[in-house]
């Protein structure tokens, strides 16, 4: 299993949660909500690496490109955790604002695999 390079993202990272539930509405106004599935609360992180060296940006981009072809997962430890989880990154962008500097924006989606 590949581990994401140890290049820390910039702060202002956004963590999103959208637990999967199903809701049943009854005629008398009563409703019931149920958990849907085993891993109901997969996280998503919107990350940025701002004003990093071109070398670091190439390292990140090469790592993501190597896994994009077959949507392979990788290990990454979120900013608010000390435990690594499995993630995929299906989209990212790179901006080159200055010579030898770059910024990368990526979305990591948590996956549940052995």
C-alpha positions, 0 to 999 in steps of 0.5 A: 500500500502506498503512503501519500508523501509527507508534504503537509497541506496548508491550513484552511483544509475543509473536512466534509461529512455526509452520513448515509441514512434513509428516511421513511415518512409516515402519514401521521407526520412521524418519520424514522431514519436508518443508517444505510450500509456498514461504513456510513460516514466516509469523509472527504477532505478538500486540501491545498498545498499553497506556494510550495516548491516545484519539486514538492508539487511534482512529487504530489502530482506524480504520486496522484497520477500513478494512482489515477489510472486504476483508482488505487487507494493510498494511506494518508493521515488527516490533519485532525488525526494520528491514524492513517486511513485509505483514500482516493483522489479523483481530481486535483489541479495545479497552479504555477503563480511564480517561477519554481513555485506552485499550488495544488488543490486536491479532493481526497475521498475516504474508501473502505478496503482491506 
